[in-house]
Amino acid sequence: MKRLSTVILVFTIALAFFIFAPAFLNQPFSPNPHLKIADLLDLFTPLVVIPLYYLLLYYGGNQQPGLRSTIVLADRCMPWPSTHREAKTRNTIVLRNPGC
């Protein structure tokens, strides 16, 4: 039970960080000034949070997740990076071209 509490704490802190931090890190990324640090955080959000979802599934149950549970989790999480990227692209286009 202690391990589940730790995973929940890490998950909530990571999710809160990846949701709120991009709003405050809108500076240009030094190797590529057209890219912002917030864009990089948005890119890495699903890559960090999806494994934490699996850990919640792993430690949250009475037994290890079966193949079916893992496939359902993967199926539900797969569209997230794609839709996240599309939303960021739309927001970037609208912010850079207000007339669109």
Secondary structure, DSSP 4 states (H G I P E B T S, - for coil): -HHHHHHHHHHHHHHHHHHHHHHH--SEETTEEEEEHHHHHHHHHHHHHHHHHHHHHHHHSSS---HHHHHHHHHHHTHHHHHHHHHHHHHHHHHH-TT-
